[in-house]
């Protein structure tokens, strides 16, 4: 599960209301990919050889990963996080511990 930690960090930064649903969808995709890639790589290796299969998988990963990295946004700005924190406090959801971001 070590490779999923960056996913957890991004999801917890951006989802407060439906965090569980977002993590469920993310882990569904991770599980589907983990199950599908061996089947795909086996089929590619059978038809084109292992070297072409590895090249194809590498190109597919690059073609998918780099454009997706463009859509990953930075953490929310300090103003929006502070505003969200103040609205939670005003609504009666005051927390006992401040996050490292709020302490700065």
N, C-alpha and C positions, 0 to 999 in steps of 0.2 A: 504493500500500500504506500510505499514511500514516494512513488512517482505521482501520486494523486494529490500531494500536499499543495502544490501551486494552484491546483483547481480549487481546493478548499479555501485557500487564502483569497483568491479572486471572488469566489462566490460569497464569502462572508463579508467582503468589502461592499458588495453591490446589492445584496439581497437581505433585507430585514424582515419584510412581511412574509414572503413565500420562500424562505431559505431552504426549508426541507424539501419542497417541491423542486427547486433549482438543483439541489445536490442529488436528488433522485434521478432527475433527467441526465445530469452530468455522468453519474455512475452507470446509468443505463447505456449511455454511449460508450463509456470505457469498456464495459462488459461486452457489448456488441462487437466493438473493434477487436477486443482480445479473442473473441470466438470466431470472427470472420476472417481475420488476417491469416491464420494457418491454412484455412481452406483455400483462400485466394492464392497464397504463395505456393501451395501444393499444386494447384491447377496450372499456375504459370510455369512452375518448374517442369511439370510433365509435358507441357506443350512447347516451351521455348528453351528449356535448360535452366540450370540453377543460376548461371551468371546473368542471363537476361531477366530472370525473375527478380533477382536482387536489384538490378538496375531499374527495372520497372517500378518496384515497390519504393525505391529511393526517390525516383522522380515524382511518383504520386504523393509521397509524404511531403516533399518540398513544394509541390504545386498546391497542396491543400494547406500546409502549415504556415507558409509565409503570408499568403493573403489573409488567413485567419488572425495572424498576429497583428495585422493592421487594425482589426476591429476590437482588439482587447484594449480597453481604455485604462488610463492611469486611475489611481485611487481618487475618490471624491475630494473636492477641494475642502480646505479647512472651514470656509464659510458655510458650505452646505452641511458638513458634519456637525458643526457647532449649532446650526439652526435646527437640525434634526434632534440633537441632544437636548436643546432647550425646549423643543416641542414635546419631547417625551417627558421631561421634568414637569412641564406645565400640565400635562395630561395625568400626572400622578404616577409615572413610571420611573421614579428617581432611582438611580443605581447607587450602591454603596461605594463602588470603586470606579475611578476614572480610568479611561484607556490611556495608553502612552501618548496617543495623538492629542487628547484633550489636556494633558498635563503641560504641553509645550506652550 
